[in-house]
Structures are given as structure tokens and as C-alpha cells.
Amino acid sequence: MVKTHPSKTPAGLRFAQNTIQMQIKTCRLAYLDWLRVVAILGIFLFTAARPFTRPATSAAPDQINYMLNSSCIPLLFFLSGATSLHMALKRNNAKMTLLWIRRLLAPLLTSLFGLLPLLIWLSQWESGNPGTYWSYYRTAVGLALHPGNWYHLWVIVCLTIYMVMMIPLFRWLRTASARRFQQSLLWFVPGRRIFLLLLPVAAVFIIGLLLGFPGPLLVFLYWWMLLVLGFFCMLQPELMDSLEHNRRYSLILLLMTVSFVVAGQNYHVSPLVAMLTEPVHAGLWVFCLTGYGKKYLHQEHRLRNYANLFIWPFYLLQQPLVIIIAGFVANWQYPPLLEYIFVMLSTWLFGILLFNLLIKPFVITRFFFGVKPATPPVTTGKVVKVQMPQSEFFY
């Protein structure tokens, strides 16, 4: 076998070798799966608390909404960008399109034309009889298609659009410039340089805020930057290692930022100043949770496969279930904490029952709720083993 000196290897061949090495590393990472579960469970805990909080005012801002948008939702978009890299390297354009339909578009349509109309009909039924569900269905769908009624579906809508916007980046991965850019990202690895990656996210948010961008547009660009940040951190895996090494510094900076936010709210600091701290606050949440997750959650467990199968349908179901169950609890004369615990546990229980009885066993419901289809049984001698594949978020 003739050995070729690296300096004499053609550039195209070197890039092909590097691409192969990159593809070999596209195995599932346990800590990303567990962090995804943590992010969606955090969203659920905040959602379950909404019926028991007072409406936000200028003097008392919505603390639940602020913490939700500063921790769990940014982490979910960061993880989505990280996992999208694996999706791009493992599949061609046709397979990526099919996965986009199955993992995002189908659940979105299920929610817009199934879950939300049912939720709207139930809310109208409690206030006054709107008739049967099917007679009110057309009106309910019209209300469900209004962006103001999307609730938790905003995340799925944005992810659906973002995956289309990521197509140029997916194609760029196959070029030699991607490999050069990957090497340039190593500059952020030593020391505390990793925190400089938050500057572009903060810059986009602050510039949009100062220029008076509409709220939905500003949030759309802000979440997009978090997704791209996750994509580049996974493009250069040593950046993820740097987040793990700097996890304690992330925690210290996060505690300082949280203290500043709490002090600002107690002393009624200008809303503009509070909004300017939002991207740094959210970015530190993402870096801190990712660093600690990579350190302590990067391990296999028998519940991981089931959790990955369950957590995405549960995200679709949790908002309607919380609203329905909280409607029955509204007139109870118990402390709000006990009512909150009851709503939380009941929603979790009903979510598990619906998943195991109505979603997981059937191919059609798996498709409409974004669950990967089961592998056909494999017969070996007299023993029949049913292989349940590892679920994937949207890749």
C-alpha cells in the first residue's frame, strides 16, 4: 500500500476524507436527547403554571412568560440547530424533505386542524353552547388559523420555516469552504472565547429592538440566531467540549445575570434596559444547561428511547390538556399550589395514556404526531423480537 504525504494529497480528496470522518461522528448523542426532554418538560411546567398566575401588567410583568422565553425555548431551538447538522449529513434532499413532512409539517397540520379546533370548541362550550363539534368545526378552524390562537404552536411553525431556511446551509456543508470554516471555529475553543458566540445573537436582538422591529419578527430572528448557533456549535464538536469545560463559569455568569434581572424588576428599571439583557440571559441559560447536560447526561438508559418517542407528541398535547384540566379545577377551593400540582400530574398522566393507547400503537397516528414508525418484527428461530428504533426529534 502506497502512502501519500498529506501535503501532496489533492484538496478534493482531503475534503472527501474529512467529510467521511465527519459523517462517522453523526451517531446519536445521549445528552442531546436528554436535554431535549428537559427543555420540553420545562416548557410544560411553565405552561401548567399559567392558569394560576395573575395577568401581566406594566407594574408586574409576566414572570412565567419571561422565564419560559429565557430558558427552555432558547434551549430547544439551540438543540434543534445542533441536531439538524446530523440530519444534513446522514440524508439526501429527498429524505430530508420526507422527514420535514413527517416530523414538523404533519404534526403542525394535526394541531391546526385537530387539536386547536377541539380546544376552541371546548372553550366556547364552557361559556355557552356553540352546538355540536362538527357543526362548529368550520368556525373553530378559522379561529385556529389565526396566529393569535397558536399558543405553543409558534415553536413548531418557526421550526417548520427554519428547516426550509437551512437548506442553503445543508448544501454548503458539502463544500470545501465548510471544512475551512469548521477549522476557523477552533479559535473560539481556548479559554473563555466561547462566550463571544453570544455577541451575534445579542447584536441581532438589540439592533432589531432599537430599530423598532415588530415583536413577532424580532422573536423570529432571535430564535433563528439561536438555532444557527447550535448548528455551528455542533459543526465544530470542540465547541461543545468548551461549553462543558466552562459550565461553572456559565453558571456564575447566569446567576449574576439573574440577580441583575430580579433587581431590575424590583426597582422598576426601564423596560428597554430589561429587554437588552434578554439575549445574554437566554444565551447563558443555553450554555449552562448544555455544559452540565454534556457532563452528566451523556449516558445510556433504557428510558431514553421511550422518552424520545413520547416527548414530541406530549409537547403537542400538553397545552390543550392543561387548559381542559385547569377548567375543571378553576372552581375548587384549594390552595393554588395543590391545584397546580394536580393539573401538572393529571396532564402528565393523560399524556402518557393517550400516547400509549392512541398514538404509539397505530401507524397513522404515529405519522400525524411526528413519531417515527416502528420497525417490523424480526423472527429469529422461535423467538420474535420487536425492534423499537431510537426516536429522533426531526431527523
Secondary structure, 3 states (H helix, E strand, C coil): CCCCCHHHCCHHHHHHHHHHHHHHCCCCCHHHHHHHHHHHHHHHHHHHHHHHCCCCCCCCCCHHHHHHHHHHHHHHHHHHHHHHHHHHHHCCHHHHHHHHHHHHHHHHHHHHHHHHHHHHHHHHHHHCCCCCHHHHHHHHHHHHCCHHHCCCHHHHHHHHHHHHHCHHHHHHCCCHHHHHHHHHHHHHCCCCHHHHHHHHHHHHHHHHHHCCCCHHHHHHHHHHHHHHHHHHHHHCHHHHHHHHHCHHHHHHHHHHHHHHHHHHHHCCCCHHHHHHCHHHHHHHHHHHHHHHHHHHCCCCCCHHHHHHHHHHHHHHHHHHHHHHHHHHHCCCCCCHHHHHHHHHHHHHHHHHHHHHHHHCCCHHHHHHCCCCCCCCCEEECCEEECCCCCCCCCC
